[in-house]
């Protein structure tokens, strides 16, 4: 394992978010009151989006809908709350609220967010934070950056049937998200094991929530039109030592030594190319870094 990062054992938290109500002092519709709903996203916890029901024709909508998240206690968790007005043709984004979960303490509390400063529109949200009873997780970290547990997920469909020659499967948050699956073929996804995800088939609105566990096998049924496809999912934990990424704040010493030697070669080339009167000192040789 690299000296620039080490294993850390960290606990998980359980976060419950209840979207209570909103108070709007103007309507987003011309001829009626607003038809609002809220979408929650917490990218460090889930690749899924969570949506409330739409409250029709109301500038004082009440939802009282609760959503649950499992979060890593040592990373920056920012909850995104998107307030929409539902229309027949378009979904109008009214406001986006970003809330850092680190501002919460253990227990239950209600917060009021201003979603429009001009009209003083407000959103009431209740939070409940608790320690998780599950075992702590093991992460690689250099004290600031964190690498999550890495898993591979193999999916097999033994029999698709004559009507279905292949399926385009999408696993949210994975790399890469989409694979074409045919009978007997195994497709492999790479994903953060701690990430809540979902499996869906292109062209079908039905999604199958997936909870990944280390080195497990499970079977799921995915609706495809009028049919149901049986899929076998097998997850495999990847050892932390296989991390092919160096977590650090500077280039390694070996690369620094190489750059110093390279400056001498580049200095000679520039001296010849530019027909300089004297050789370039190494501290005068330009150094260009490319970040990708």
C-alpha positions in Angstrom: 0.0 0.0 0.0 1.3 3.5 -0.8 2.7 5.6 2.0 0.5 8.5 0.9 -2.7 6.8 1.9 -3.8 4.4 4.6 -6.8 2.4 5.7 -9.3 4.1 7.9 -12.2 2.4 9.8 -15.1 4.8 9.9 -18.7 4.5 11.1 -21.9 5.1 9.1 -24.8 7.3 9.9 -28.5 6.9 9.2 -30.2 10.0 7.9 -34.0 10.4 7.6 -35.2 13.5 5.6 -38.8 14.4 5.8 -40.1 17.0 3.3 -42.8 18.7 5.3 -44.3 21.6 3.5 -43.7 24.8 1.5 -45.1 28.3 1.6 -45.1 30.2 -1.7 -46.2 33.8 -2.0 -46.6 33.7 -5.8 -47.7 31.1 -8.3 -45.5 29.6 -11.0 -48.6 29.1 -13.2 -50.4 31.8 -15.0 -54.0 30.6 -14.4 -53.8 28.6 -11.2 -51.7 28.0 -8.1 -48.5 25.9 -8.3 -48.2 22.1 -8.7 -45.1 21.5 -6.7 -42.9 18.5 -5.9 -39.4 18.1 -4.4 -36.6 15.9 -5.6 -33.8 14.9 -3.2 -30.3 13.9 -4.2 -27.4 12.9 -2.0 -24.6 11.9 -4.4 -22.2 10.6 -1.8 -24.9 8.2 -0.5 -27.1 7.3 -3.5 -27.0 7.3 -7.3 -30.8 7.4 -7.1 -33.1 10.5 -7.0 -35.9 10.5 -4.5 -39.2 12.4 -5.4 -42.2 13.5 -3.4 -45.7 13.3 -4.8 -47.0 16.4 -6.7 -49.4 18.6 -4.7 -51.7 20.1 -7.3 -53.0 23.6 -7.4 -51.6 24.8 -4.1 -49.2 27.5 -3.0 -49.0 25.9 0.4 -48.2 22.3 -0.4 -47.8 19.7 2.3 -46.0 16.5 1.6 -44.8 14.9 4.9 -42.8 12.3 3.0 -39.7 10.7 4.5 -36.7 9.4 2.7 -33.8 7.4 4.2 -30.1 7.6 3.5 -27.0 5.7 4.7 -24.1 8.0 4.8 -20.3 7.9 5.4 -19.5 10.0 8.4 -16.0 11.1 7.2 -16.9 12.6 3.8 -18.5 15.8 2.8 -22.2 15.0 2.3 -24.2 17.7 0.6 -28.0 17.2 0.2 -29.5 18.7 -2.9 -33.2 19.7 -2.7 -34.8 20.7 -6.0 -38.3 22.3 -6.0 -40.2 21.9 -9.2 -43.5 23.1 -10.6 -45.1 20.3 -12.6 -46.7 21.4 -15.9 -48.2 19.3 -18.6 -45.4 20.0 -21.1 -42.5 21.0 -18.9 -41.1 20.6 -15.4 -40.2 24.1 -14.2 -37.3 24.2 -11.7 -38.3 26.8 -9.1 -35.3 26.5 -6.7 -32.3 24.5 -5.6 -31.2 24.2 -2.0 -27.8 22.8 -1.1 -27.4 21.7 2.5 -24.2 20.4 4.1 -25.1 17.5 6.4 -22.2 18.2 8.7 -24.4 21.1 10.1 -26.6 18.5 11.7 -26.2 16.9 15.1 -27.5 13.6 16.3 -31.2 13.6 16.9 -34.2 15.3 15.3 -34.5 18.9 14.1 -36.5 20.9 11.7 -35.0 23.6 9.4 -36.6 26.3 7.3 -35.0 27.1 3.9 -35.6 30.3 1.9 -36.2 29.1 -1.6 -36.9 32.5 -3.1 -35.4 35.6 -1.4 -37.5 38.1 -3.4 -40.8 36.6 -2.5 -39.7 35.0 0.8 -40.9 31.5 -0.3 -40.0 28.8 2.3 -39.4 25.1 2.5 -39.7 23.1 5.8 -37.6 20.0 6.1 -37.2 17.7 9.1 -33.9 15.8 9.7 -33.1 12.9 12.0 -29.5 11.7 12.3 -28.6 8.6 14.1 -25.6 6.3 14.4 -25.9 3.1 12.3 -25.8 -0.3 14.1 -23.9 -1.9 11.2 -20.2 -2.5 11.3 -17.9 0.4 10.4 -16.6 0.5 6.8 -13.0 0.5 5.7 -11.9 3.3 3.4 -8.6 4.4 1.9 -7.7 8.0 2.7 -4.8 10.4 2.9 -6.5 12.5 5.5 -8.5 14.6 3.1 -9.4 12.6 0.0 -11.3 9.3 0.4 -11.5 6.2 -1.9 -14.7 4.3 -1.3 -15.0 0.4 -1.2 -14.7 -0.9 -4.7 -16.8 -3.7 -6.1 -17.4 -5.5 -9.3 -21.0 -6.6 -10.2 -21.5 -9.4 -12.7 -25.0 -9.8 -14.2 -26.2 -12.8 -16.1 -29.5 -13.6 -17.8 -29.6 -17.3 -18.5 -32.7 -17.1 -20.7 -34.2 -14.0 -22.3 -36.8 -15.7 -24.4 -37.4 -15.6 -28.1 -39.1 -12.2 -28.0 -36.1 -10.6 -26.3 -32.8 -11.0 -28.1 -30.9 -8.5 -25.9 -31.4 -5.9 -23.2 -29.8 -2.6 -22.6 -29.2 -2.5 -18.8 -28.4 0.6 -16.8 -26.9 0.6 -13.3 -26.8 4.1 -12.0 -23.5 5.3 -10.5 -21.5 2.5 -12.1 -18.7 2.6 -14.6 -19.8 2.3 -17.2 -23.6 2.6 -16.5 -24.9 0.9 -19.7 -24.2 -2.6 -21.0 -26.0 -4.7 -23.6 -27.0 -8.1 -22.1 -27.7 -11.2 -24.2 -28.6 -14.7 -23.0 -25.7 -16.5 -21.3 -23.4 -13.4 -21.5 -22.0 -11.9 -18.3 -21.7 -8.2 -18.2 -19.5 -6.5 -15.6 -20.0 -3.2 -13.8 -17.6 -1.4 -11.5 -19.1 0.6 -8.7 -18.7 2.0 -5.2 -20.2 -0.7 -2.9 -21.6 1.9 -0.4 -23.6 3.6 -3.1 -27.4 3.0 -3.2 -28.2 2.3 -6.8 -30.9 1.0 -9.1 -31.1 -1.2 -12.2 -33.3 -0.4 -15.1 -33.9 -1.5 -18.7 -33.9 1.1 -21.5 -37.4 1.9 -22.6 -39.0 0.8 -19.4 -39.9 3.1 -16.5 -39.7 0.4 -13.9 -36.5 0.4 -11.8 -35.2 -2.2 -9.4 -33.4 -0.8 -6.3 -30.1 -2.7 -5.6 -28.2 -3.0 -2.3 -24.7 -4.2 -2.8 -23.0 -6.4 -0.2 -19.5 -7.8 -0.2 -19.1 -11.1 -2.2 -22.8 -12.0 -2.4 -25.1 -13.5 -5.0 -28.7 -12.5 -5.5 -31.5 -12.9 -8.0 -33.8 -10.0 -9.2 -36.8 -9.8 -11.4 -36.8 -6.9 -13.9 -40.1 -6.1 -15.7 -39.6 -5.6 -19.5 -42.9 -4.6 -21.1 -45.4 -7.5 -20.4 -42.5 -9.9 -19.5 -40.3 -10.4 -16.5 -36.6 -11.2 -16.9 -34.7 -13.1 -14.2 -31.2 -11.8 -13.6 -28.5 -13.2 -11.5 -26.2 -10.6 -9.7 -22.9 -11.5 -8.2 -20.8 -8.9 -6.4 -17.1 -9.3 -5.8 -15.1 -7.2 -3.3 -11.9 -5.7 -4.7 -8.9 -5.6 -2.3 -7.9 -2.1 -1.1 -4.3 -2.9 -2.2 -5.5 -2.9 -5.8 -6.1 0.9 -5.7 -4.4 2.2 -8.9 -4.6 5.8 -7.7 -2.2 7.8 -5.5 -3.9 10.1 -3.0 -1.5 13.0 -2.4 -1.0 16.7 -2.8 2.2 16.7 -4.8 4.0 14.7 -7.5 6.2 11.8 -6.2 9.9 12.3 -5.6 10.8 10.0 -8.5 8.9 12.2 -10.9 10.5 15.3 -9.5 14.0 13.8 -10.1 12.9 12.9 -13.7 11.8 16.5 -14.3 15.1 17.9 -13.1 17.0 15.7 -15.5 14.5 16.5 -18.3 15.0 20.2 -17.8 18.7 19.8 -18.8 17.7 18.1 -22.1 14.9 20.6 -22.8 17.3 23.5 -22.1 19.8 22.2 -24.6 17.0 21.8 -27.2 15.7 25.3 -26.6 19.3 26.8 -26.8 19.7 25.2 -30.2 16.2 25.9 -31.5 16.2 29.6 -30.4 19.9 30.1 -31.2 20.5 31.6 -27.8 23.9 33.2 -26.9 24.2 31.1 -23.7 22.7 27.9 -22.4 19.5 28.1 -20.4 19.7 27.6 -16.6 17.4 24.9 -15.4 15.3 27.3 -13.4 14.6 29.2 -16.7 13.3 26.2 -18.5 9.4 26.3 -18.7 7.5 23.5 -17.1 4.1 22.7 -18.4 1.6 20.5 -16.4 -1.4 18.9 -18.1 -4.4 18.0 -15.9 -7.0 15.6 -17.2 
